[in-house]
Every structure is written in C-alpha cells, then in structure tokens.
Amino acid sequence: MTNQQPKRRSGNTPADYVEVLSGPEDGKVFELRGDLATIGREADNDICVPLELSISRHHARLVKDDDHYRLEVLNDARNGGRAGAQSLDPGQTAILQRPGVFELGNVSFLLGGGAGWQG
C-alpha cells in the first residue's frame, strides 16, 4: 500500500465522491449517492475496480452517517485496508476524513466532497 496525500480535482466534481489514486483504474471518479456505497471488483458494486486483483469481489463499503463516512472492510475481503494511519483487517471499521485517503488492497482512494470543501 502506498502513502499518498490527498489531491484536489479541478473542474466540476460531485458533492461527495471517491477517486481512484493508484493502480489500473487511476483517475476514475465515482459519485457517492445515497447512504451506502459498495467497493469491489464485481460489476454490482457502486465503486467497481475490476482490474485490481488485490481487491476482493466485494471488499468494503462506505456508509454515510450524518456528515461523515464510515469505511467497513467486509469479512470476506482477502486483504484489509487502511484509513489514515489505522490499519483495517476484514470485519473492522474506521471513520474517514474528507478530503482524505484510504486504501484497500494495493489501491489508494480519495474521499472528497463535504460541506465547505471546494474541488
């Protein structure tokens, strides 16, 4: 896993979004709609990264709680994740900062958006 700093996107970005920062899907942006987003390789995920083999078919989910998101690494995930300095094993959860970087498998993601944030 890499240790990258958040970067700001230019142009028009959704209010809440996840951007892939590394791997074969680098630069891809996913708008977060609703209170739940799933992440994995399978096409039925809201955030689908099919080319990254270090991510399980159904690896994690983002749950919106009021003004923040919670990252939940699913029990079936082969590899865990990282939220800031906190390492996450399958079945563990962390509160994410915005903007902020989290990692699943070997892939870094940027969680962006939120009140008062400008891209």
C-alpha positions in Angstrom: 0.0 0.0 0.0 1.1 3.5 -0.8 1.1 6.5 1.4 -0.3 9.3 -0.9 -1.5 12.8 0.1 -5.0 13.9 -1.0 -5.1 15.8 -4.2 -7.8 18.3 -5.3 -9.6 17.7 -8.6 -10.1 20.5 -10.9 -13.4 21.2 -12.7 -16.9 20.1 -11.8 -16.9 17.3 -9.2 -19.9 15.7 -7.4 -20.6 16.9 -3.8 -19.3 13.6 -2.4 -17.1 11.3 -4.5 -14.4 8.7 -4.4 -11.4 9.0 -6.8 -9.0 6.1 -7.5 -5.5 7.4 -6.9 -3.4 4.3 -8.0 -3.5 1.1 -10.0 -5.1 0.4 -13.4 -8.2 2.4 -12.6 -6.2 5.6 -11.6 -8.1 8.8 -12.1 -11.6 7.2 -12.2 -14.2 9.2 -10.2 -17.3 7.7 -8.6 -20.1 9.9 -7.3 -21.5 8.8 -3.9 -25.3 8.7 -4.0 -27.4 7.7 -1.0 -26.1 6.5 2.3 -24.3 3.3 1.2 -21.7 2.5 -1.5 -20.1 -0.9 -2.0 -16.5 -1.3 -3.3 -15.0 -4.3 -5.1 -14.2 -6.0 -8.4 -17.7 -7.2 -9.3 -19.9 -5.1 -11.6 -22.7 -5.0 -8.9 -20.5 -2.7 -6.7 -21.2 1.1 -6.7 -17.4 1.6 -6.9 -16.2 -1.1 -9.3 -12.5 -1.6 -9.9 -12.4 -4.8 -11.9 -8.8 -4.7 -12.9 -7.3 -4.6 -9.4 -6.7 -8.2 -8.2 -5.7 -7.1 -4.7 -9.3 -6.0 -4.1 -11.9 -8.7 -3.4 -15.1 -9.1 -5.5 -17.0 -7.5 -2.6 -14.2 -5.8 -0.5 -15.7 -2.9 1.5 -18.5 -0.4 1.9 -18.8 3.2 2.7 -21.7 4.2 5.0 -22.8 7.8 5.4 -23.6 8.8 8.9 -24.7 12.5 9.1 -21.7 14.5 8.0 -19.1 11.7 7.8 -18.4 8.4 6.1 -17.5 5.1 7.8 -15.4 2.6 5.9 -16.2 -1.1 6.7 -13.9 -3.8 5.4 -16.1 -6.8 4.7 -15.4 -10.1 6.4 -14.8 -11.9 3.1 -12.2 -9.4 1.9 -8.8 -11.2 1.2 -6.8 -8.1 2.0 -7.7 -5.5 4.6 -7.3 -1.8 4.2 -6.1 1.4 5.8 -7.7 4.7 6.8 -5.1 7.2 7.5 -2.6 5.6 10.0 -5.2 3.0 11.0 -4.8 -0.5 9.6 -8.0 -2.3 9.0 -8.4 -6.1 8.9 -11.5 -7.8 7.5 -14.5 -7.0 9.7 -13.1 -3.7 11.0 -14.4 -0.2 10.6 -13.0 3.4 10.6 -14.4 6.9 10.3 -13.0 8.7 7.2 -12.0 12.4 7.0 -12.8 14.5 4.0 -10.8 15.1 2.0 -8.7 12.0 2.9 -7.1 8.9 1.5 -8.0 5.4 2.3 -6.5 2.2 0.9 -8.0 -1.2 0.0 -5.6 -3.9 -1.1 -2.9 -2.1 -3.1 -5.2 0.7 -4.3 -5.4 4.2 -2.8 -8.7 6.1 -3.0 -9.5 9.8 -2.2 -12.8 10.5 -0.4 -13.7 14.1 -1.4 -16.6 16.4 -1.0 -18.4 17.6 2.1 -19.7 20.9 3.3 -17.3 23.7 2.7 -15.0 21.7 0.5 -14.1 23.1 -2.9 -12.6 20.9 -5.6 
